[in-house]
Amino acid sequence: MKCIILAAGQGTRLKKYTQNLPKGMLCFSGKTIIERQIDLFRTCGIKNIIIVTGFAADTIQYGNVTYYHNPDFASTNMVESFLCAKNEFTEDVIVSYSDIIYTKEMLIQMINSKNDFVVAVDVDWKKYWNSRYGKIEFDTESMIIDSDNNILSLGLENPPLGEIDARYIGLLKFSKKGLDIISKIYEHDYEEYLHKAWKQSGKYIRQAYMTDLLQAVIESDYKVKAKKFSNGWLEFDTNEDYETASEWVKTGKINEFIRL
């Protein structure tokens, strides 16, 4: 099994701390976020680590890692960065956003998942959101899950709370078969959606989010499974995220959400 860390974005909402750094290179409690991920993957037995770079690529330099570069990072998004590593779609992969940290237990459960498309989700996200933002109805997106843990739809911004069964985390697993399906869907849709909205986000296909890709898989009649967790992760998307989480480390509150 391989892992692919998506680290191409600039992270403009963290610019107070990352003017010249990708946000995955933000130092948190003694290590960069990416370094934490690499250490965790290796602890869990995954040695084949791939990083897709973009903004300030020269600042990401770790040994025994394979690198791909998205030269169009400023005008594209997660899906395009992911497909920069298409040559690595030869076996099952774990895909991780570079601005999150998560527990070993979460990663192990994702590694052991057997389905072709598996998405880590937080069913207790409201607790995290209240501590993070002081409110729930902020920076939300839809995710509707059926009784068999199949994701029926996802990725609509600021939906009614009733359309949020869980929170998308940014940690996924795709089987080799799933990766083949993804490649075929993207190739099939590419020309048609170069200049019109592809899925829920309304983005063109080269600017699409990973949730758009998952929605495309769902609409092609494949099962996308939700792997449910109760917290166990942190996201660093804004200056306030970083400052709040750093304060939680000082006060010990960090253990409510993740064990460092």
N, C-alpha and C positions, 0 to 999 in steps of 0.2 A: 504494500500500500504506500501511496505517496501523499504528501500534503502540498497544497498550493496556497501561499499567503498573498493576498491581493494588497499591494502597497504602493499603487501608482498615484493615488490622489494627493492633492495639496493640503486638504484640510483647512480651508480658509476660516472656518469658525473657531479654529484653535490658533489663529495667527499671532496672538499675544505670546505664544510659546514656540511656535513652529514656523516662523517667517522663512527660515532657510532649511527646514527639516520636513520630511514626510511625517505625518502624525504618528505613524507606527514607531518612529524613532524617539518619541517622547519618553523621557525617563520617569519611571514610576516606582517608588519604593526600592530604589537601587538598581533597577534594570530597565532597559527599554522595553516597550510593549512587544516588539518583534522578538527580542532576545528571550523574553518570557515564553513566547509561543514556541520558539525553536527548542528551548530546554524541555518544555512539556512534551512536545512531539517525540523528542529523542528518549525521554523517560518512558514514554508509552510504546517504544519500539519502532517508531517511524523514523528511518534514517534518510530517506529520499525526500529532501525538502526543497521546494521550488518557491522562489519569490518573484513576483511580477512588480517591477519598479516603474517609476514615471518621474514625478517631480523629485528633484534633488536626489537622483538615483545614486550618485557617487557617495552619499552619506550612509548607504546601507551596504556594509561590507562584513559579512560573516563567512567563516570558513566552512567548507564541505556543504555548500549550498549551490543549487543551480539557479541562475538568474535569466529572466526574460525581461524585455523592456517594452513598454507601450510608448512609442514616440509621440502619439497623439493624446497623451493623458489629459491635456488641458481642454480638449473638445470632445472627449469620450467618457465612458463610465465603466462600471464594474464588469459588465458582460464582455465588452471589448477587451478589457485587461485580462480577464479570465481566458479568453480565446487566444491571447498572445502565447499562452502556454499549451496550445493544442497538441504540440508534439509529445506532450507528456500524458496524453489520454490513452495510455496503454494498459492501465490497470486501475483498480479502485482508487479514488482520491478523497481526502478530506479537504474542504475549501474553507479558509478562514479569512475574514476581514482583518486588516492589520491594526485596527483601532479598538480591539476588544481583548479582554483577558477573561479566562474561564477556569473552572476547576478541573483537576485531573479526572474526577469522576464523570464529569460531563463529556470530556473527550473520549474516555474509555467506552462509554455507552454509545457514542456516535461511531467509533471504530467498529464496535461489535454489531451495529445495526445491519440487517441483511437485505433491506429493500434497495431498489435501484436509485431512488431519490429520497433522501432523508434530510429534514430541516429541523434544527434545534430551535425550540420555542419556549418561552417563559410564560407559564400559566398564572404565575403570581406577580406579574409585571407591575400591577398597580402599587404594590408595596415599594418597589424600587422607584417608580415614577414619583410617588409622593415624597420620598426622601431626596430624590434627585432634583425635582422641579418644584415641589410644594403643591403640586396639582397633578391630575390625571389627564385632563383633556389638553395635551400639548404634544406636538411632534409625534402624532400617532398614525398608524396605518392599519388597514383592515387585514383580518385573517379569520376566515371561517373554516372550522374543522368539524367533520362529521363524527359519528359515534365510533367509527373504526379508525379514527386518527388520520383520515385522509384530509388533506388541505383542499378545500373546494374552490377558494379564491383568496387572493391576497394582493396587497400593494396599493390600495386606494388610500390616498392621503386624507387625514382628518375625517374619518368616517364616524357615523353614530357609534357610541360605545358598544351597542348590541352587536356590531359587526367585528368586534375584536375579541376573539376567543383566546388569543394568546399573542405574545409579542415575538416577532422575528428577531433573532439574535445576531446572525451573521456567521454562523458555523453550519456547514452542510457536509453531506457525504453523497457522492455519486459513484455508482458501480461502473465498471468498464462498459457494460451494456447501456447504462444511463448516459454516459459520456458520448457514446455513438449516436444516441437519440438526440441529445442536445446539439451536436454538430449538424445533424441532418435538418433539424428544425430551423436552426440559425441560417444555414445555407439556403433553405427553401424560402424563408421570409425576408432575406437580406435586401434584395433589390426593391421589393414592393414597399418596404417600410423605411427606406433611406431618408425620405422626406415627409413622412406622415406618422402619426402616433401608432406605436406598436401595441402596447398593452395598457394596464391600469394607470401607470404614471403619466401617460400622455407623451412620453419621450419618443423620439425617433430611435431606430434600432441601435445605432452606434452610440447613443447617449443613454441606453437603457440600463435600468437597475437589475440586480440579480432577481428581485421579486418579479420583474417583467418576464424574465426567462422562465422562471418557475411557473408563472401563469400560462405561458405558451406551452409548456410541457403538459399542464393540466388540461388545457383546451385541445390538446392532441390525444386526449383520452388515456394518459398514463397516470398511475397513482403516485402522488407525492405525499409522503408520510411525515406527519409531525411527531418529532421526538420531544416529549414534554418534560420540562424541568421546572423547578421552583427556585427562582433566582440562581445564584451560582455564577454570575458573570457581571462584568462592568463594561460600559462603553465610554470612550473618550471622544466625544464629538464636538464639544465646545470648551471654551476657556473655563466656564463654570463647572463643567464635568470634572475637569482635571483638578481644579481647586477644591471642589467638594470631596472628591475621592481621596485627595491628599489629606484633607482634614479628618476624614473617617479613619485613615491609617493612624493618625496621631491619637485619636480618641478611642480606638478599638472598635468603632462601629463597623469597620470594614468586614468584620466576621459575620455580620448579618447577611451579607450578600455573597462573599467569596472568601476563601481561605488562601492567603498569599503563601 
